[in-house]
C-alpha cells in the first residue's frame, strides 16, 4: 500500500497534468514526525503536478507518497514514469528566445527564476538565445536545424511572439518553395508549436489564448504539451508581402495611438494611456473603401454569445467546412465569390483574429471572435461625435454589447481589402505606391491648413505603413503551447482532494 503524506488533502490528478515523478529521500526529522516514526525505514517518492487556481492560474504543486516496501515504491515510480513517457505531445527539446529589452526588461530574470527550474524538473532540454537586436530571432530561425526541436519558446511581449512567428512561417514557406509575396498562395502549416512566456507590456496574445498573463502558468502549459491551433492573417500590398498578424490589425484610432506611443517609449507602459487620451481628443477620421468576402464557412457571428473556449466546437466545425469548400471548389472559385463594398469615413477600422482580451478589457475588442475558425471579425467604427465614440470605448470594459451602436458595423470575413480615398484619387497618376499617403482629415474644419499626414496600421503592436492593403485569413496556420481558455476554471477549493490517476 502506498500512502500520501498529505493527510488533510486528497487530490485527483490526471496523468496528463503530472509534471514529474522523483524518488524522495526522507531526512531524520521527517521520519520522526507523524505516522512515519512507526516505520523502520520508509521509502518515498514525490509527484509534481499542475494545481489549478482562480482566474486560469496554474501552479506547480507536489505530494509525497511513502511505504515500507522498497520494491513496491520503485514499482510505482517506474509505472508513473512510463505513463509520462507515453505522453507523446510533451516537448523534450526546446529552442528558447529571450528578449531582454521588452516590457520592464525583466525577460531574462523571469525565465531564469520562474521558467527554467520548471523545465529542468520536467527533464526538458533547452537551447537558449538572448536576442541582441530587432529580428535576431527571426533571422536565426532561418539558420538553425529546426527539426531537432519540439517547439520554440519566446520570452517577451507580443512583438517577440510576432518575430518568432514570422521566422517560423517564413522558414516553412521557404523550405516548401512557397512564394509569400503571392497573396493567393496556400501557405504550408507550421507543425512546430510556439510557447509564449509573457514578459511584455500588454501580452494580449497570451491572455487571449490561456486566460491569464502569467509566466508560471504558461510554462506549465508548455510542459504538459498543450496544443492550440491558431489562425494567422497575411497582409499584402501590390503583390508584395508585408506582415502576418494573429490578434489585431487596426487603422485609425489604434494605429494613431501606436504611432504616437512609439515616440514615447521612454515613458514605459504608461505611454499607451497618454497617447490614447491624446488620440481620443484629436478625433481624426479617415476616408476610404473596404471590400470584404464574408466567411460563409464559419459558424456563429460576432454578436452571438458563443465564446471561444478549450476544445471549441465552432473552430472544429468551421475548419472542417472550410476544408470541404476548398476540396469541392478550390481557390479559383473562392476568388469569384461575392465581395461586399463599404465606402465611408471611419474613426477606426479593426480586424481581429481573436478576442484581443487583456486585463483592462477582459472581453476584448470582439468577445465572440474565435482562435481557429478561419475567419476574422472586421469592426468598422464610422465617423461620430466624441461622446458617442467614448461610449463605444467604455463598453470594452463592461458587459454591454459594444456593437450595439448605429455607427458600428461588424462582419465575420475570410479576406478583405482597404484603400484610402487619397490612394484611389491618385491611383492613375502615382506609380510609386509606397509614396502614397492616407487621406487624413483634421476633424471637420473645411479651411484647415494642416498638411495631409500619413497614418499607420497597428499590426499586433507594430507599426505598418501602407495606403492600400489586402488581407487574407489562413486557417490554423500556427500551433501554440496552449489549450484555449478553459470554461469555468476551478479554484483551489475545488481541488481539495488529491491522488494520482
N, C-alpha and C positions, 0 to 999 in steps of 0.2 A: 504494500500500500504506500502511496506517495501522498504526502500532506503538504498543504500550503502553510507557510509561516505567518500569513496574514489572516489572523483568526476573525477579525471584525468584518472582513470583506470576502465575498465570493464573486468571482468575475467570470463572465463568458466572453472569450476572445476567439474570433475566427482565425484560422491558420493564416489567412491572407494578411492579417494585421499583426502578426508576430514579427518583431524586428530581428531578434537574435536569441539564441539559447547558449548559455555558458555554464560550465561546471563552477561551483562555488565552494571556496574554502571557508569553513566556519572557524572563526577565531575562538580563543578560550572564553572570552567574555560572552560571545553569542551562545556558546554551548552551555553556559551556566545560567541561562535565562529561560523562562517558560518551560515548555514540555521537553526541550532538548536536554535538560540536565538529567532526565531519566534515562537517556540513551548513552551507551558506552562510547560509540563513535558514529555520530550521524553523518550521512552523505547527502549532499545538496546540489541543486542546480537552479539557476535563475533564468526566468523567461522575461525578456524585454518586449513590450507590446505597445500598441497605439492606444492611448486613452483619450477619448473624445470629451471635449468640454463645451462650454457655451460659445455661441457665435462662430461655429465651424472651426474652433481652435483645436488642434491636436497637440498632445504631449507624449513624450516617451516615459512610460511607467514600467515598473518591474515587480515581479512576485517571485519569491523563492520557495521551492519545494524541497522536502527532505525525507529521508527514510533510513532505516538501519542497514538494509541490504545494498551493498555497493554495486553488485551486478544489476539489480533492478534499477538503480539510479542511472547507471550507464546506459541501460536499455532505453530508458525514457529520453535521455539526452540524444542518443543516436536516432531514435524514432522521430523526434521533433526536428532534428537537423535534416533528416531525409525528407520530411514534409516540406521544409523550407526550400530544399533543393528542387522540389517539384514545382515551385512557383516560377514558371519559365518567364513570366513577364518582368521579373525583377532584374534591375541592371547590376552588372558585375564590374564593368569598366566604364568610367565617365570622363568626358572632357569638360573641364570647368573653366569658364572665362569670368574674371572678376574685374569690374570697373571700379577703380579706387577713387574716382572723382565724382561719381554720381551722387545725387541726393545730398546727404550731410557728410559725404566722404567716409562712410562707415562700412563700405562693402567688404573690404579685406578683413576688418575686425569681426564683422558679422559671420563671415564664412569660417574663419579660424576658430572662433569661440563657440558658435552655435551649431554650425553645419558639419564641419569636418569631423568632430568627435562622433556624431551620429553615423556618418558614412563609414567611419572606421569600425564602429560597433557592428554595423551590418555587413562588414567584410567587403565593402565596395572600394575598388582601386580607382584612383583619380590621377589625371594629368592636369595640373593647374597652370593657367596662363593669366597673369595680371596684365591687363591691356595698358599700353603706354600712349596711345593716340587714337583719334577717331578712325573707325573702320579697321582697327587692328584685328579684332575677332573675325570680322567678315573676310578680310584678306587671308587670314590664317586658315580658315575653313576650306579655302580653295587649294591649300597645300598639304594638309595633314592626311594621313591614312584614315579616313573617316570610318571605314568598315571595321576597325578594331574596337570601336566604341558602341555601347548600348544606348547612349544618349549624350546630349550636350546640355550642360547647365550654365545658365547666365546669372551672375550675381550683380544686380544693379536695378535700374528702373526700366520703364517701357522702352526707352531709347536703346538700352543694352539688348533687350529682347529683340527689338527690330533689327539691330545689327546682326545678331546671330541668325535670325530668321532669314534675312537677305542672303547671308553666306550659305546657309544650308540649301535654300531653294535654288539659288544661283548655281551651286555646285551640282545639285541633282539635274538641273536642266542642261548644264554644260556636259556632264557625263553621258546624258541621254541624247545629245545632239539637238536639243530644242532651242529655237530662237526666241529669246524673251522679248525681243522687240516686236514680235508679231502678236498683236493683242488678241487674235483669234486662235492662237496656238493652244492645244490641250496640254497643260502642264503635267509633269510627272509628279506623283505624290511622294512626299518625304516620309519614309518609314522610321527614320531616326527621331526619337522623341526629344522635345526640349523641356527642361525643367527651369522654373523661374524661382530664384531666391530673392525676394523683394528687398531692395536697398536703395530705392529711388525716392523721388519727391511725391509721385502720385501712385504708381504701381497699380494702375487701373486694370491691366490685363490679368494680373494675378488675382486681384479682388473679384473680378467678374467670372473667373474660372474655378476658384477654390472657395470663395466666400469670405476671405479674410486676407490681409496683407501681413503675414507673419512668417519669418524665416524658418522657424522650427516646424511649423505646420507644413510648409512647402517641402522641406527636406524629407519629412516623413512620407509625403505623397510620392516623392521620388523613390524612396527606399522600398515601399511596398509595390512599386511598379504600376501605378495607376496610368491609365491611358484615356485621354480625351481628344477626339478629333476636333479640328478647328478649321473653319472657313478662312480663306485668305483672298483679299481682293487685289487685283493689279491695276495700276494707274498708268495710262499711256497718253502720249501727246504726239500727234502726227506720225504714227507708226514708230515711235521711239519709247522704249520702256523708261518710266520714271521711278516708281516705287511700288512696294507692296504695303498693305496695311491690314490689321486684324481687328482694330477697335473703331477708331474714329477718323473719318476724312471730313474735315469741317472748313467751310469757307464763309467769310463774313465775320460774324461775331467771334467765333472760336479761333479763326485764323488771325484776326486782328489782335486778340489777346496774346496769342503765342508770339506774333511778330514783335509786339511791344515788349513782352516779358524777356525775350532773348537779349534785349539791350540792357537788362537789369539783373543779370544772373548774380551779381554781387549781393543782391538783396536776399538770396536764398528762396525757399518756397513761398515766402510772403509776397514775392513779386507777382504771382498769379492773382492774388487778391487786388493788389494795386492796379495792375494792368486791366483786370476785369472791370473794376469800377470806372477807370478812365475810358475804356472802350464802351461801356454802357452809356456814359454821359455823351460821348461823341455821336452815338446813334446813327452811324453811317449805314446806308443801304446800297445794294449793288444790283444792277440790271443785267439780265441775261436770259438764256434759254436752256431749259432742262429737257432732255429726251430720255425716256427710260422704257425698258421691257419689264412688264410685270412678271413676278415669279409665280407662274401658274402651277408649278410643280409643288410649291411649298404649302404645307398645311397651316391653318391658322392665319391670323392677321395681326398687325402691330397693335391693334386696340383690344385684343382679347386678353383674358386673364391667365393664359397658359404660359407660365414662366419656364424657362429652360432649366431643367434640373438633372441630377445624375440619372443616366440611362434614359434620357429624353426620347419619348416615342415619336414626337414631331420631327426631330432631327433624323431618326432612323427611317421613318416612312418617307420623308421628303427626299432623302438621299436615294432611296430605292426608286421613287417615282422619277427623279431626275435621271438616274441611270437607265431606266426603261425608255424615257423620252429620247435620250441620246442613241440608244440601241436601235430604236424604231426609225428615227428621223435623221439623226446625225446633226453636226454643227451647221451645215449649209442651210438646212430647213430652219434651224433655230434663228439664223440671221434674217430670215424672211418674215419672222413673226412681227406682229404689230408693235410699233413704237408709239408711245404716248408723248405728246409735246406740251410743255407748260412754259409760257413766257411771263416775265414779271419782274418786280423789284423786290429783292429779298434782303432781310436783315441777317439771316443765317441759312445756310444750306449744309445739312449734316447727313452723312451716310454712315451708318453704324452696323458692324457685323455682329456685335454683342450688345448687351445692355449698357455697357460703359459705366457700370456702377462703381462707386467709390465711397469711402466713409462719409463724405459730405453729401453725396447724393446716392443713398442706398438703393434706390430703384434704377438710377441711371437715366440716360437720355431716351432710351426706348426699353421699358421694363419687360416687354414680351419678345424682344429680339432673341434669336437662337444662335448657339455657338456653331452648329454644324448642319444647317438645313439648306445650304447652297444659296442663300439669299441675304440681302442687306435691307435695312429699313432706311428709306430715304425721307428725311424730315425737312420740309420747306417752311420757313417762317417768313411770311410776307411782310412788307412794309406796314408798320402800325405805330401807334403812339408809344412813347417811353413807358407810360403807365401800363399799357397792355403787355408790352414786352417784359416788363418786370413781373407781371402776374404769371406769365409763361415760365420765366426763370425760377420763380419761387416754387412752382409745382414740382420741380425736380427734387425738392427736399421733403415733400409731404405725400399723402396718399391720394391726392386728387388726380383725375385724368388730365395729363399735361397736353393731350392732343385735342381737348375739347374747347377749341377756340376757332373762330371763323377765319382767322389769318394763319392758321397752322394746317398744313396738309402732310399726311404721312402715307407712304406707299412701300409695299414689300416688292423689291426688284431683284433681278439677277444681273442686270447691267444698266448703265446709264451714261449719258454724255452731258457735259456742261460747256457752254460757250458764252463768254461775256459779250455784252452789246457792242463794246468798242472793237472787240475782235471780229464780230460779224460785220460791222461797218467797214472795217479796213481790210477784210479778207482778200478782196480783189486787188488791192493796191500794195499790200505789205508782203514781201516774200520771206523775210526773216521772221518766222513765227515766234521765235524766242524773244524778240524785242517788243512783241505786242503786250499791251497792258490792259488790266481790267478797268472798266469804267467805274470809278468811284464818285459818288455824288455827295457833296458836302451838305447833308441834310436837305432842306427844301429851299435853299437860297438861290433864286434864279439868276442873281447877278454876282454869285460868289466868285471871288478871284483866286480861290485855291487851285493849285495845279492838280491835274488828274494823277492820282497816285497808284502805285502797284498795290495789290492786295495779295494775301498769302493763304495757301491751304494749310490747315493743321492736319498733318498726316501722322497719326499715332504719336503726337507730341513733337514732331519735327516739321520744320517749315518746308513748304514745297511751292515753287512758283510755276505758273502755267496759265495761259489765257484760254485754252480750250483743252479739255481732258476727256478721256474715255476710260470708264471703269467697268471691270468685269469681276464677278464673284466666282472663285474656284472652290468647289465644294470639297471640304475635308482635305485640303491640300497639306495641312500640318497635323502633327500629333503632339500633345503636351503630356507631361507627367502630372496629370490632374484627373479628377473624376466629375467635374462639374460641381455645382452647388447642391449639397445633399438636402433633401426635404426633411423638415423637422429634425434638424441636427440635435441630438440628445445632449443634455447637460451632464455634469459629473454625477449628480444624484442618481441618474438613470443607469449609471454604470457601477452600481454599488455591489454587484456580485461578480466574483472572479474565479474562473477556471479555464483550462485550455481545451479547445475543441480538438 
